[in-house]
Amino acid sequence: MPRWKDLKRFCDRDGWECYKVTDHYFYRKVLPNGEVLYTKISMGSGEIHAHMWQ
């Protein structure tokens, strides 16, 4: 399973904007059609649990 740092690396490389940092990284990405996607990424070092990918 991927780790949280792998997801952060993906967002950084895929053009997501990190707009807030607290105990999590908060990212957003504006798509060409104007839709905005949001996600937050834990600062933990562990794996992302399988149930979060469903």
ModelCIF file with pLDDT and N, C-alpha, C, O atoms, coordinates in Angstrom:
data_MODEL
#
_entry.id   MODEL 
#
_entity.id                         1 
_entity.type                       polymer 
_entity.pdbx_number_of_molecules   1 
#
_entity_poly.entity_id                      1 
_entity_poly.type                           'polypeptide(L)' 
_entity_poly.nstd_linkage                   no 
_entity_poly.nstd_monomer                   no 
_entity_poly.pdbx_seq_one_letter_code       MPRWKDLKRFCDRDGWECYKVTDHYFYRKVLPNGEVLYTKISMGSGEIHAHMWQ 
_entity_poly.pdbx_seq_one_letter_code_can   MPRWKDLKRFCDRDGWECYKVTDHYFYRKVLPNGEVLYTKISMGSGEIHAHMWQ 
_entity_poly.pdbx_strand_id                 A 
#
loop_
_entity_poly_seq.entity_id 
_entity_poly_seq.num 
_entity_poly_seq.mon_id 
_entity_poly_seq.hetero 
1 1  MET n 
1 2  PRO n 
1 3  ARG n 
1 4  TRP n 
1 5  LYS n 
1 6  ASP n 
1 7  LEU n 
1 8  LYS n 
1 9  ARG n 
1 10 PHE n 
1 11 CYS n 
1 12 ASP n 
1 13 ARG n 
1 14 ASP n 
1 15 GLY n 
1 16 TRP n 
1 17 GLU n 
1 18 CYS n 
1 19 TYR n 
1 20 LYS n 
1 21 VAL n 
1 22 THR n 
1 23 ASP n 
1 24 HIS n 
1 25 TYR n 
1 26 PHE n 
1 27 TYR n 
1 28 ARG n 
1 29 LYS n 
1 30 VAL n 
1 31 LEU n 
1 32 PRO n 
1 33 ASN n 
1 34 GLY n 
1 35 GLU n 
1 36 VAL n 
1 37 LEU n 
1 38 TYR n 
1 39 THR n 
1 40 LYS n 
1 41 ILE n 
1 42 SER n 
1 43 MET n 
1 44 GLY n 
1 45 SER n 
1 46 GLY n 
1 47 GLU n 
1 48 ILE n 
1 49 HIS n 
1 50 ALA n 
1 51 HIS n 
1 52 MET n 
1 53 TRP n 
1 54 GLN n 
#
_struct_asym.id          A 
_struct_asym.entity_id   1 
#
loop_
_ma_qa_metric.id 
_ma_qa_metric.mode 
_ma_qa_metric.name 
_ma_qa_metric.software_group_id 
_ma_qa_metric.type 
1 global pLDDT . pLDDT 
2 local  pLDDT . pLDDT 
#
_ma_qa_metric_global.metric_id      1 
_ma_qa_metric_global.metric_value   93.81 
_ma_qa_metric_global.model_id       1 
_ma_qa_metric_global.ordinal_id     1 
#
loop_
_ma_qa_metric_local.label_asym_id 
_ma_qa_metric_local.label_comp_id 
_ma_qa_metric_local.label_seq_id 
_ma_qa_metric_local.metric_id 
_ma_qa_metric_local.metric_value 
_ma_qa_metric_local.model_id 
_ma_qa_metric_local.ordinal_id 
A MET 1  2 83.00 1 1  
A PRO 2  2 90.00 1 2  
A ARG 3  2 94.00 1 3  
A TRP 4  2 94.00 1 4  
A LYS 5  2 94.00 1 5  
A ASP 6  2 94.00 1 6  
A LEU 7  2 94.00 1 7  
A LYS 8  2 96.00 1 8  
A ARG 9  2 96.00 1 9  
A PHE 10 2 96.00 1 10 
A CYS 11 2 97.00 1 11 
A ASP 12 2 97.00 1 12 
A ARG 13 2 97.00 1 13 
A ASP 14 2 97.00 1 14 
A GLY 15 2 96.00 1 15 
A TRP 16 2 98.00 1 16 
A GLU 17 2 98.00 1 17 
A CYS 18 2 98.00 1 18 
A TYR 19 2 97.00 1 19 
A LYS 20 2 97.00 1 20 
A VAL 21 2 97.00 1 21 
A THR 22 2 95.00 1 22 
A ASP 23 2 93.00 1 23 
A HIS 24 2 96.00 1 24 
A TYR 25 2 97.00 1 25 
A PHE 26 2 98.00 1 26 
A TYR 27 2 98.00 1 27 
A ARG 28 2 98.00 1 28 
A LYS 29 2 98.00 1 29 
A VAL 30 2 97.00 1 30 
A LEU 31 2 97.00 1 31 
A PRO 32 2 96.00 1 32 
A ASN 33 2 97.00 1 33 
A GLY 34 2 97.00 1 34 
A GLU 35 2 98.00 1 35 
A VAL 36 2 98.00 1 36 
A LEU 37 2 97.00 1 37 
A TYR 38 2 97.00 1 38 
A THR 39 2 95.00 1 39 
A LYS 40 2 94.00 1 40 
A ILE 41 2 95.00 1 41 
A SER 42 2 94.00 1 42 
A MET 43 2 93.00 1 43 
A GLY 44 2 88.00 1 44 
A SER 45 2 84.00 1 45 
A GLY 46 2 91.00 1 46 
A GLU 47 2 92.00 1 47 
A ILE 48 2 90.00 1 48 
A HIS 49 2 89.00 1 49 
A ALA 50 2 88.00 1 50 
A HIS 51 2 88.00 1 51 
A MET 52 2 84.00 1 52 
A TRP 53 2 78.00 1 53 
A GLN 54 2 76.00 1 54 
#
loop_
_atom_site.group_PDB 
_atom_site.id 
_atom_site.type_symbol 
_atom_site.label_atom_id 
_atom_site.label_alt_id 
_atom_site.label_comp_id 
_atom_site.label_asym_id 
_atom_site.label_entity_id 
_atom_site.label_seq_id 
_atom_site.pdbx_PDB_ins_code 
_atom_site.Cartn_x 
_atom_site.Cartn_y 
_atom_site.Cartn_z 
_atom_site.occupancy 
_atom_site.B_iso_or_equiv 
_atom_site.pdbx_formal_charge 
_atom_site.auth_seq_id 
_atom_site.auth_comp_id 
_atom_site.auth_asym_id 
_atom_site.auth_atom_id 
_atom_site.pdbx_PDB_model_num 
ATOM 1   N N  . MET A 1 1  ? 0.846   -1.185 0.000   1.00 83.00 ? 1  MET A N  1 
ATOM 2   C CA . MET A 1 1  ? 0.000   0.000  0.000   1.00 83.00 ? 1  MET A CA 1 
ATOM 3   C C  . MET A 1 1  ? 0.891   1.248  0.000   1.00 83.00 ? 1  MET A C  1 
ATOM 4   O O  . MET A 1 1  ? 1.987   1.239  0.560   1.00 83.00 ? 1  MET A O  1 
ATOM 5   N N  . PRO A 1 2  ? 0.410   2.306  -0.628  1.00 90.00 ? 2  PRO A N  1 
ATOM 6   C CA . PRO A 1 2  ? 1.177   3.559  -0.620  1.00 90.00 ? 2  PRO A CA 1 
ATOM 7   C C  . PRO A 1 2  ? 1.208   4.186  0.771   1.00 90.00 ? 2  PRO A C  1 
ATOM 8   O O  . PRO A 1 2  ? 0.344   3.932  1.610   1.00 90.00 ? 2  PRO A O  1 
ATOM 9   N N  . ARG A 1 3  ? 2.206   4.991  0.981   1.00 94.00 ? 3  ARG A N  1 
ATOM 10  C CA . ARG A 1 3  ? 2.360   5.714  2.240   1.00 94.00 ? 3  ARG A CA 1 
ATOM 11  C C  . ARG A 1 3  ? 1.868   7.150  2.030   1.00 94.00 ? 3  ARG A C  1 
ATOM 12  O O  . ARG A 1 3  ? 1.698   7.596  0.896   1.00 94.00 ? 3  ARG A O  1 
ATOM 13  N N  . TRP A 1 4  ? 1.644   7.862  3.128   1.00 94.00 ? 4  TRP A N  1 
ATOM 14  C CA . TRP A 1 4  ? 1.169   9.245  3.042   1.00 94.00 ? 4  TRP A CA 1 
ATOM 15  C C  . TRP A 1 4  ? 2.147   10.114 2.260   1.00 94.00 ? 4  TRP A C  1 
ATOM 16  O O  . TRP A 1 4  ? 1.725   10.982 1.496   1.00 94.00 ? 4  TRP A O  1 
ATOM 17  N N  . LYS A 1 5  ? 3.460   9.889  2.442   1.00 94.00 ? 5  LYS A N  1 
ATOM 18  C CA . LYS A 1 5  ? 4.436   10.696 1.723   1.00 94.00 ? 5  LYS A CA 1 
ATOM 19  C C  . LYS A 1 5  ? 4.373   10.441 0.219   1.00 94.00 ? 5  LYS A C  1 
ATOM 20  O O  . LYS A 1 5  ? 4.697   11.331 -0.566  1.00 94.00 ? 5  LYS A O  1 
ATOM 21  N N  . ASP A 1 6  ? 3.959   9.232  -0.199  1.00 94.00 ? 6  ASP A N  1 
ATOM 22  C CA . ASP A 1 6  ? 3.786   8.936  -1.623  1.00 94.00 ? 6  ASP A CA 1 
ATOM 23  C C  . ASP A 1 6  ? 2.629   9.745  -2.211  1.00 94.00 ? 6  ASP A C  1 
ATOM 24  O O  . ASP A 1 6  ? 2.726   10.262 -3.323  1.00 94.00 ? 6  ASP A O  1 
ATOM 25  N N  . LEU A 1 7  ? 1.540   9.850  -1.457  1.00 94.00 ? 7  LEU A N  1 
ATOM 26  C CA . LEU A 1 7  ? 0.401   10.644 -1.918  1.00 94.00 ? 7  LEU A CA 1 
ATOM 27  C C  . LEU A 1 7  ? 0.762   12.116 -2.002  1.00 94.00 ? 7  LEU A C  1 
ATOM 28  O O  . LEU A 1 7  ? 0.367   12.795 -2.949  1.00 94.00 ? 7  LEU A O  1 
ATOM 29  N N  . LYS A 1 8  ? 1.512   12.624 -1.020  1.00 96.00 ? 8  LYS A N  1 
ATOM 30  C CA . LYS A 1 8  ? 1.950   14.021 -1.058  1.00 96.00 ? 8  LYS A CA 1 
ATOM 31  C C  . LYS A 1 8  ? 2.841   14.272 -2.277  1.00 96.00 ? 8  LYS A C  1 
ATOM 32  O O  . LYS A 1 8  ? 2.689   15.282 -2.964  1.00 96.00 ? 8  LYS A O  1 
ATOM 33  N N  . ARG A 1 9  ? 3.758   13.360 -2.537  1.00 96.00 ? 9  ARG A N  1 
ATOM 34  C CA . ARG A 1 9  ? 4.643   13.497 -3.697  1.00 96.00 ? 9  ARG A CA 1 
ATOM 35  C C  . ARG A 1 9  ? 3.821   13.521 -4.999  1.00 96.00 ? 9  ARG A C  1 
ATOM 36  O O  . ARG A 1 9  ? 4.109   14.306 -5.901  1.00 96.00 ? 9  ARG A O  1 
ATOM 37  N N  . PHE A 1 10 ? 2.802   12.661 -5.089  1.00 96.00 ? 10 PHE A N  1 
ATOM 38  C CA . PHE A 1 10 ? 1.945   12.653 -6.263  1.00 96.00 ? 10 PHE A CA 1 
ATOM 39  C C  . PHE A 1 10 ? 1.262   14.007 -6.449  1.00 96.00 ? 10 PHE A C  1 
ATOM 40  O O  . PHE A 1 10 ? 1.281   14.564 -7.546  1.00 96.00 ? 10 PHE A O  1 
ATOM 41  N N  . CYS A 1 11 ? 0.659   14.536 -5.388  1.00 97.00 ? 11 CYS A N  1 
ATOM 42  C CA . CYS A 1 11 ? -0.042  15.822 -5.485  1.00 97.00 ? 11 CYS A CA 1 
ATOM 43  C C  . CYS A 1 11 ? 0.909   16.936 -5.898  1.00 97.00 ? 11 CYS A C  1 
ATOM 44  O O  . CYS A 1 11 ? 0.561   17.771 -6.732  1.00 97.00 ? 11 CYS A O  1 
ATOM 45  N N  . ASP A 1 12 ? 2.096   16.954 -5.326  1.00 97.00 ? 12 ASP A N  1 
ATOM 46  C CA . ASP A 1 12 ? 3.083   17.984 -5.682  1.00 97.00 ? 12 ASP A CA 1 
ATOM 47  C C  . ASP A 1 12 ? 3.455   17.901 -7.161  1.00 97.00 ? 12 ASP A C  1 
ATOM 48  O O  . ASP A 1 12 ? 3.573   18.929 -7.828  1.00 97.00 ? 12 ASP A O  1 
ATOM 49  N N  . ARG A 1 13 ? 3.637   16.709 -7.667  1.00 97.00 ? 13 ARG A N  1 
ATOM 50  C CA . ARG A 1 13 ? 4.045   16.521 -9.065  1.00 97.00 ? 13 ARG A CA 1 
ATOM 51  C C  . ARG A 1 13 ? 2.904   16.695 -10.050 1.00 97.00 ? 13 ARG A C  1 
ATOM 52  O O  . ARG A 1 13 ? 3.130   17.027 -11.214 1.00 97.00 ? 13 ARG A O  1 
ATOM 53  N N  . ASP A 1 14 ? 1.666   16.471 -9.586  1.00 97.00 ? 14 ASP A N  1 
ATOM 54  C CA . ASP A 1 14 ? 0.505   16.515 -10.478 1.00 97.00 ? 14 ASP A CA 1 
ATOM 55  C C  . ASP A 1 14 ? -0.147  17.900 -10.538 1.00 97.00 ? 14 ASP A C  1 
ATOM 56  O O  . ASP A 1 14 ? -1.200  18.055 -11.157 1.00 97.00 ? 14 ASP A O  1 
ATOM 57  N N  . GLY A 1 15 ? 0.454   18.892 -9.912  1.00 96.00 ? 15 GLY A N  1 
ATOM 58  C CA . GLY A 1 15 ? -0.060  20.250 -10.021 1.00 96.00 ? 15 GLY A CA 1 
ATOM 59  C C  . GLY A 1 15 ? -1.102  20.653 -8.998  1.00 96.00 ? 15 GLY A C  1 
ATOM 60  O O  . GLY A 1 15 ? -1.777  21.667 -9.179  1.00 96.00 ? 15 GLY A O  1 
ATOM 61  N N  . TRP A 1 16 ? -1.252  19.889 -7.932  1.00 98.00 ? 16 TRP A N  1 
ATOM 62  C CA . TRP A 1 16 ? -2.159  20.275 -6.859  1.00 98.00 ? 16 TRP A CA 1 
ATOM 63  C C  . TRP A 1 16 ? -1.522  21.408 -6.070  1.00 98.00 ? 16 TRP A C  1 
ATOM 64  O O  . TRP A 1 16 ? -0.299  21.471 -5.937  1.00 98.00 ? 16 TRP A O  1 
ATOM 65  N N  . GLU A 1 17 ? -2.354  22.302 -5.548  1.00 98.00 ? 17 GLU A N  1 
ATOM 66  C CA . GLU A 1 17 ? -1.876  23.435 -4.745  1.00 98.00 ? 17 GLU A CA 1 
ATOM 67  C C  . GLU A 1 17 ? -2.046  23.114 -3.264  1.00 98.00 ? 17 GLU A C  1 
ATOM 68  O O  . GLU A 1 17 ? -3.146  22.785 -2.822  1.00 98.00 ? 17 GLU A O  1 
ATOM 69  N N  . CYS A 1 18 ? -0.969  23.208 -2.502  1.00 98.00 ? 18 CYS A N  1 
ATOM 70  C CA . CYS A 1 18 ? -1.049  23.065 -1.050  1.00 98.00 ? 18 CYS A CA 1 
ATOM 71  C C  . CYS A 1 18 ? -1.441  24.431 -0.504  1.00 98.00 ? 18 CYS A C  1 
ATOM 72  O O  . CYS A 1 18 ? -0.638  25.364 -0.518  1.00 98.00 ? 18 CYS A O  1 
ATOM 73  N N  . TYR A 1 19 ? -2.684  24.548 -0.020  1.00 97.00 ? 19 TYR A N  1 
ATOM 74  C CA . TYR A 1 19 ? -3.193  25.859 0.386   1.00 97.00 ? 19 TYR A CA 1 
ATOM 75  C C  . TYR A 1 19 ? -3.272  26.043 1.899   1.00 97.00 ? 19 TYR A C  1 
ATOM 76  O O  . TYR A 1 19 ? -3.549  27.145 2.371   1.00 97.00 ? 19 TYR A O  1 
ATOM 77  N N  . LYS A 1 20 ? -3.030  24.972 2.670   1.00 97.00 ? 20 LYS A N  1 
ATOM 78  C CA . LYS A 1 20 ? -3.056  25.113 4.122   1.00 97.00 ? 20 LYS A CA 1 
ATOM 79  C C  . LYS A 1 20 ? -2.288  23.949 4.738   1.00 97.00 ? 20 LYS A C  1 
ATOM 80  O O  . LYS A 1 20 ? -2.363  22.817 4.261   1.00 97.00 ? 20 LYS A O  1 
ATOM 81  N N  . VAL A 1 21 ? -1.543  24.247 5.814   1.00 97.00 ? 21 VAL A N  1 
ATOM 82  C CA . VAL A 1 21 ? -0.812  23.210 6.536   1.00 97.00 ? 21 VAL A CA 1 
ATOM 83  C C  . VAL A 1 21 ? -1.132  23.366 8.018   1.00 97.00 ? 21 VAL A C  1 
ATOM 84  O O  . VAL A 1 21 ? -0.863  24.404 8.623   1.00 97.00 ? 21 VAL A O  1 
ATOM 85  N N  . THR A 1 22 ? -1.710  22.316 8.586   1.00 95.00 ? 22 THR A N  1 
ATOM 86  C CA . THR A 1 22 ? -1.963  22.274 10.029  1.00 95.00 ? 22 THR A CA 1 
ATOM 87  C C  . THR A 1 22 ? -1.344  20.965 10.511  1.00 95.00 ? 22 THR A C  1 
ATOM 88  O O  . THR A 1 22 ? -0.134  20.769 10.387  1.00 95.00 ? 22 THR A O  1 
ATOM 89  N N  . ASP A 1 23 ? -2.161  20.071 11.057  1.00 93.00 ? 23 ASP A N  1 
ATOM 90  C CA . ASP A 1 23 ? -1.675  18.726 11.349  1.00 93.00 ? 23 ASP A CA 1 
ATOM 91  C C  . ASP A 1 23 ? -1.822  17.833 10.117  1.00 93.00 ? 23 ASP A C  1 
ATOM 92  O O  . ASP A 1 23 ? -1.460  16.657 10.148  1.00 93.00 ? 23 ASP A O  1 
ATOM 93  N N  . HIS A 1 24 ? -2.358  18.403 9.030   1.00 96.00 ? 24 HIS A N  1 
ATOM 94  C CA . HIS A 1 24 ? -2.478  17.753 7.730   1.00 96.00 ? 24 HIS A CA 1 
ATOM 95  C C  . HIS A 1 24 ? -2.056  18.750 6.648   1.00 96.00 ? 24 HIS A C  1 
ATOM 96  O O  . HIS A 1 24 ? -2.008  19.958 6.881   1.00 96.00 ? 24 HIS A O  1 
ATOM 97  N N  . TYR A 1 25 ? -1.752  18.219 5.458   1.00 97.00 ? 25 TYR A N  1 
ATOM 98  C CA . TYR A 1 25 ? -1.559  19.062 4.279   1.00 97.00 ? 25 TYR A CA 1 
ATOM 99  C C  . TYR A 1 25 ? -2.900  19.117 3.558   1.00 97.00 ? 25 TYR A C  1 
ATOM 100 O O  . TYR A 1 25 ? -3.511  18.075 3.323   1.00 97.00 ? 25 TYR A O  1 
ATOM 101 N N  . PHE A 1 26 ? -3.364  20.298 3.207   1.00 98.00 ? 26 PHE A N  1 
ATOM 102 C CA . PHE A 1 26 ? -4.623  20.473 2.487   1.00 98.00 ? 26 PHE A CA 1 
ATOM 103 C C  . PHE A 1 26 ? -4.307  20.897 1.058   1.00 98.00 ? 26 PHE A C  1 
ATOM 104 O O  . PHE A 1 26 ? -3.636  21.904 0.834   1.00 98.00 ? 26 PHE A O  1 
ATOM 105 N N  . TYR A 1 27 ? -4.792  20.127 0.102   1.00 98.00 ? 27 TYR A N  1 
ATOM 106 C CA . TYR A 1 27 ? -4.517  20.370 -1.314  1.00 98.00 ? 27 TYR A CA 1 
ATOM 107 C C  . TYR A 1 27 ? -5.811  20.601 -2.074  1.00 98.00 ? 27 TYR A C  1 
ATOM 108 O O  . TYR A 1 27 ? -6.878  20.119 -1.693  1.00 98.00 ? 27 TYR A O  1 
ATOM 109 N N  . ARG A 1 28 ? -5.684  21.359 -3.172  1.00 98.00 ? 28 ARG A N  1 
ATOM 110 C CA . ARG A 1 28 ? -6.805  21.530 -4.105  1.00 98.00 ? 28 ARG A CA 1 
ATOM 111 C C  . ARG A 1 28 ? -6.240  21.597 -5.518  1.00 98.00 ? 28 ARG A C  1 
ATOM 112 O O  . ARG A 1 28 ? -5.092  21.980 -5.745  1.00 98.00 ? 28 ARG A O  1 
ATOM 113 N N  . LYS A 1 29 ? -7.095  21.207 -6.452  1.00 98.00 ? 29 LYS A N  1 
ATOM 114 C CA . LYS A 1 29 ? -6.717  21.259 -7.867  1.00 98.00 ? 29 LYS A CA 1 
ATOM 115 C C  . LYS A 1 29 ? -7.931  21.711 -8.658  1.00 98.00 ? 29 LYS A C  1 
ATOM 116 O O  . LYS A 1 29 ? -9.018  21.148 -8.522  1.00 98.00 ? 29 LYS A O  1 
ATOM 117 N N  . VAL A 1 30 ? -7.741  22.734 -9.489  1.00 97.00 ? 30 VAL A N  1 
ATOM 118 C CA . VAL A 1 30 ? -8.812  23.236 -10.343 1.00 97.00 ? 30 VAL A CA 1 
ATOM 119 C C  . VAL A 1 30 ? -8.673  22.551 -11.699 1.00 97.00 ? 30 VAL A C  1 
ATOM 120 O O  . VAL A 1 30 ? -7.636  22.659 -12.354 1.00 97.00 ? 30 VAL A O  1 
ATOM 121 N N  . LEU A 1 31 ? -9.720  21.849 -12.113 1.00 97.00 ? 31 LEU A N  1 
ATOM 122 C CA . LEU A 1 31 ? -9.723  21.158 -13.398 1.00 97.00 ? 31 LEU A CA 1 
ATOM 123 C C  . LEU A 1 31 ? -10.068 22.138 -14.519 1.00 97.00 ? 31 LEU A C  1 
ATOM 124 O O  . LEU A 1 31 ? -10.605 23.213 -14.251 1.00 97.00 ? 31 LEU A O  1 
ATOM 125 N N  . PRO A 1 32 ? -9.770  21.785 -15.767 1.00 96.00 ? 32 PRO A N  1 
ATOM 126 C CA . PRO A 1 32 ? -10.055 22.684 -16.899 1.00 96.00 ? 32 PRO A CA 1 
ATOM 127 C C  . PRO A 1 32 ? -11.523 23.093 -17.006 1.00 96.00 ? 32 PRO A C  1 
ATOM 128 O O  . PRO A 1 32 ? -11.822 24.178 -17.504 1.00 96.00 ? 32 PRO A O  1 
ATOM 129 N N  . ASN A 1 33 ? -12.444 22.240 -16.545 1.00 97.00 ? 33 ASN A N  1 
ATOM 130 C CA . ASN A 1 33 ? -13.872 22.577 -16.620 1.00 97.00 ? 33 ASN A CA 1 
ATOM 131 C C  . ASN A 1 33 ? -14.338 23.437 -15.446 1.00 97.00 ? 33 ASN A C  1 
ATOM 132 O O  . ASN A 1 33 ? -15.523 23.756 -15.344 1.00 97.00 ? 33 ASN A O  1 
ATOM 133 N N  . GLY A 1 34 ? -13.410 23.817 -14.556 1.00 97.00 ? 34 GLY A N  1 
ATOM 134 C CA . GLY A 1 34 ? -13.740 24.677 -13.424 1.00 97.00 ? 34 GLY A CA 1 
ATOM 135 C C  . GLY A 1 34 ? -14.034 23.928 -12.132 1.00 97.00 ? 34 GLY A C  1 
ATOM 136 O O  . GLY A 1 34 ? -14.112 24.542 -11.068 1.00 97.00 ? 34 GLY A O  1 
ATOM 137 N N  . GLU A 1 35 ? -14.197 22.615 -12.209 1.00 98.00 ? 35 GLU A N  1 
ATOM 138 C CA . GLU A 1 35 ? -14.446 21.821 -11.010 1.00 98.00 ? 35 GLU A CA 1 
ATOM 139 C C  . GLU A 1 35 ? -13.206 21.860 -10.120 1.00 98.00 ? 35 GLU A C  1 
ATOM 140 O O  . GLU A 1 35 ? -12.080 21.840 -10.616 1.00 98.00 ? 35 GLU A O  1 
ATOM 141 N N  . VAL A 1 36 ? -13.418 21.915 -8.800  1.00 98.00 ? 36 VAL A N  1 
ATOM 142 C CA . VAL A 1 36 ? -12.309 21.964 -7.854  1.00 98.00 ? 36 VAL A CA 1 
ATOM 143 C C  . VAL A 1 36 ? -12.307 20.670 -7.041  1.00 98.00 ? 36 VAL A C  1 
ATOM 144 O O  . VAL A 1 36 ? -13.320 20.286 -6.456  1.00 98.00 ? 36 VAL A O  1 
ATOM 145 N N  . LEU A 1 37 ? -11.152 20.006 -7.016  1.00 97.00 ? 37 LEU A N  1 
ATOM 146 C CA . LEU A 1 37 ? -10.975 18.797 -6.220  1.00 97.00 ? 37 LEU A CA 1 
ATOM 147 C C  . LEU A 1 37 ? -10.211 19.159 -4.956  1.00 97.00 ? 37 LEU A C  1 
ATOM 148 O O  . LEU A 1 37 ? -9.328  20.016 -4.987  1.00 97.00 ? 37 LEU A O  1 
ATOM 149 N N  . TYR A 1 38 ? -10.545 18.514 -3.847  1.00 97.00 ? 38 TYR A N  1 
ATOM 150 C CA . TYR A 1 38 ? -9.886  18.761 -2.571  1.00 97.00 ? 38 TYR A CA 1 
ATOM 151 C C  . TYR A 1 38 ? -9.449  17.441 -1.955  1.00 97.00 ? 38 TYR A C  1 
ATOM 152 O O  . TYR A 1 38 ? -10.107 16.415 -2.133  1.00 97.00 ? 38 TYR A O  1 
ATOM 153 N N  . THR A 1 39 ? -8.352  17.472 -1.239  1.00 95.00 ? 39 THR A N  1 
ATOM 154 C CA . THR A 1 39 ? -7.938  16.329 -0.435  1.00 95.00 ? 39 THR A CA 1 
ATOM 155 C C  . THR A 1 39 ? -7.094  16.828 0.726   1.00 95.00 ? 39 THR A C  1 
ATOM 156 O O  . THR A 1 39 ? -6.559  17.936 0.689   1.00 95.00 ? 39 THR A O  1 
ATOM 157 N N  . LYS A 1 40 ? -6.985  16.012 1.741   1.00 94.00 ? 40 LYS A N  1 
ATOM 158 C CA . LYS A 1 40 ? -6.059  16.317 2.835   1.00 94.00 ? 40 LYS A CA 1 
ATOM 159 C C  . LYS A 1 40 ? -5.192  15.096 3.056   1.00 94.00 ? 40 LYS A C  1 
ATOM 160 O O  . LYS A 1 40 ? -5.631  13.958 2.892   1.00 94.00 ? 40 LYS A O  1 
ATOM 161 N N  . ILE A 1 41 ? -3.947  15.361 3.434   1.00 95.00 ? 41 ILE A N  1 
ATOM 162 C CA . ILE A 1 41 ? -2.953  14.305 3.549   1.00 95.00 ? 41 ILE A CA 1 
ATOM 163 C C  . ILE A 1 41 ? -2.347  14.366 4.948   1.00 95.00 ? 41 ILE A C  1 
ATOM 164 O O  . ILE A 1 41 ? -1.899  15.419 5.401   1.00 95.00 ? 41 ILE A O  1 
ATOM 165 N N  . SER A 1 42 ? -2.341  13.242 5.608   1.00 94.00 ? 42 SER A N  1 
ATOM 166 C CA . SER A 1 42 ? -1.772  13.153 6.944   1.00 94.00 ? 42 SER A CA 1 
ATOM 167 C C  . SER A 1 42 ? -0.272  13.422 6.918   1.00 94.00 ? 42 SER A C  1 
ATOM 168 O O  . SER A 1 42 ? 0.404   13.122 5.935   1.00 94.00 ? 42 SER A O  1 
ATOM 169 N N  . MET A 1 43 ? 0.236   13.984 7.995   1.00 93.00 ? 43 MET A N  1 
ATOM 170 C CA . MET A 1 43 ? 1.673   14.152 8.148   1.00 93.00 ? 43 MET A CA 1 
ATOM 171 C C  . MET A 1 43 ? 2.314   12.907 8.744   1.00 93.00 ? 43 MET A C  1 
ATOM 172 O O  . MET A 1 43 ? 3.522   12.879 8.980   1.00 93.00 ? 43 MET A O  1 
ATOM 173 N N  . GLY A 1 44 ? 1.513   11.887 8.984   1.00 88.00 ? 44 GLY A N  1 
ATOM 174 C CA . GLY A 1 44 ? 2.038   10.636 9.517   1.00 88.00 ? 44 GLY A CA 1 
ATOM 175 C C  . GLY A 1 44 ? 2.947   9.939  8.522   1.00 88.00 ? 44 GLY A C  1 
ATOM 176 O O  . GLY A 1 44 ? 2.969   10.276 7.338   1.00 88.00 ? 44 GLY A O  1 
ATOM 177 N N  . SER A 1 45 ? 3.692   8.968  9.012   1.00 84.00 ? 45 SER A N  1 
ATOM 178 C CA . SER A 1 45 ? 4.649   8.281  8.149   1.00 84.00 ? 45 SER A CA 1 
ATOM 179 C C  . SER A 1 45 ? 4.182   6.897  7.725   1.00 84.00 ? 45 SER A C  1 
ATOM 180 O O  . SER A 1 45 ? 4.879   6.203  6.986   1.00 84.00 ? 45 SER A O  1 
ATOM 181 N N  . GLY A 1 46 ? 3.022   6.501  8.183   1.00 91.00 ? 46 GLY A N  1 
ATOM 182 C CA . GLY A 1 46 ? 2.556   5.142  7.915   1.00 91.00 ? 46 GLY A CA 1 
ATOM 183 C C  . GLY A 1 46 ? 1.898   4.965  6.556   1.00 91.00 ? 46 GLY A C  1 
ATOM 184 O O  . GLY A 1 46 ? 1.824   5.887  5.744   1.00 91.00 ? 46 GLY A O  1 
ATOM 185 N N  . GLU A 1 47 ? 1.423   3.743  6.340   1.00 92.00 ? 47 GLU A N  1 
ATOM 186 C CA . GLU A 1 47 ? 0.719   3.407  5.109   1.00 92.00 ? 47 GLU A CA 1 
ATOM 187 C C  . GLU A 1 47 ? -0.712  3.926  5.158   1.00 92.00 ? 47 GLU A C  1 
ATOM 188 O O  . GLU A 1 47 ? -1.297  4.096  6.228   1.00 92.00 ? 47 GLU A O  1 
ATOM 189 N N  . ILE A 1 48 ? -1.253  4.170  3.984   1.00 90.00 ? 48 ILE A N  1 
ATOM 190 C CA . ILE A 1 48 ? -2.660  4.536  3.861   1.00 90.00 ? 48 ILE A CA 1 
ATOM 191 C C  . ILE A 1 48 ? -3.451  3.231  3.895   1.00 90.00 ? 48 ILE A C  1 
ATOM 192 O O  . ILE A 1 48 ? -3.191  2.334  3.093   1.00 90.00 ? 48 ILE A O  1 
ATOM 193 N N  . HIS A 1 49 ? -4.400  3.115  4.799   1.00 89.00 ? 49 HIS A N  1 
ATOM 194 C CA . HIS A 1 49 ? -5.164  1.883  4.962   1.00 89.00 ? 49 HIS A CA 1 
ATOM 195 C C  . HIS A 1 49 ? -6.016  1.593  3.727   1.00 89.00 ? 49 HIS A C  1 
ATOM 196 O O  . HIS A 1 49 ? -6.514  2.513  3.077   1.00 89.00 ? 49 HIS A O  1 
ATOM 197 N N  . ALA A 1 50 ? -6.176  0.337  3.418   1.00 88.00 ? 50 ALA A N  1 
ATOM 198 C CA . ALA A 1 50 ? -6.881  -0.119 2.219   1.00 88.00 ? 50 ALA A CA 1 
ATOM 199 C C  . ALA A 1 50 ? -8.305  0.428  2.123   1.00 88.00 ? 50 ALA A C  1 
ATOM 200 O O  . ALA A 1 50 ? -8.769  0.744  1.028   1.00 88.00 ? 50 ALA A O  1 
ATOM 201 N N  . HIS A 1 51 ? -9.005  0.546  3.259   1.00 88.00 ? 51 HIS A N  1 
ATOM 202 C CA . HIS A 1 51 ? -10.405 0.989  3.212   1.00 88.00 ? 51 HIS A CA 1 
ATOM 203 C C  . HIS A 1 51 ? -10.539 2.433  2.698   1.00 88.00 ? 51 HIS A C  1 
ATOM 204 O O  . HIS A 1 51 ? -11.623 2.828  2.271   1.00 88.00 ? 51 HIS A O  1 
ATOM 205 N N  . MET A 1 52 ? -9.475  3.211  2.732   1.00 84.00 ? 52 MET A N  1 
ATOM 206 C CA . MET A 1 52 ? -9.530  4.593  2.262   1.00 84.00 ? 52 MET A CA 1 
ATOM 207 C C  . MET A 1 52 ? -9.498  4.684  0.740   1.00 84.00 ? 52 MET A C  1 
ATOM 208 O O  . MET A 1 52 ? -9.775  5.747  0.185   1.00 84.00 ? 52 MET A O  1 
ATOM 209 N N  . TRP A 1 53 ? -9.166  3.596  0.058   1.00 78.00 ? 53 TRP A N  1 
ATOM 210 C CA . TRP A 1 53 ? -9.114  3.583  -1.408  1.00 78.00 ? 53 TRP A CA 1 
ATOM 211 C C  . TRP A 1 53 ? -10.420 3.105  -2.016  1.00 78.00 ? 53 TRP A C  1 
ATOM 212 O O  . TRP A 1 53 ? -10.547 3.089  -3.240  1.00 78.00 ? 53 TRP A O  1 
ATOM 213 N N  . GLN A 1 54 ? -11.388 2.717  -1.213  1.00 76.00 ? 54 GLN A N  1 
ATOM 214 C CA . GLN A 1 54 ? -12.666 2.206  -1.748  1.00 76.00 ? 54 GLN A CA 1 
ATOM 215 C C  . GLN A 1 54 ? -13.542 3.337  -2.220  1.00 76.00 ? 54 GLN A C  1 
ATOM 216 O O  . GLN A 1 54 ? -14.652 3.099  -2.698  1.00 76.00 ? 54 GLN A O  1 
#
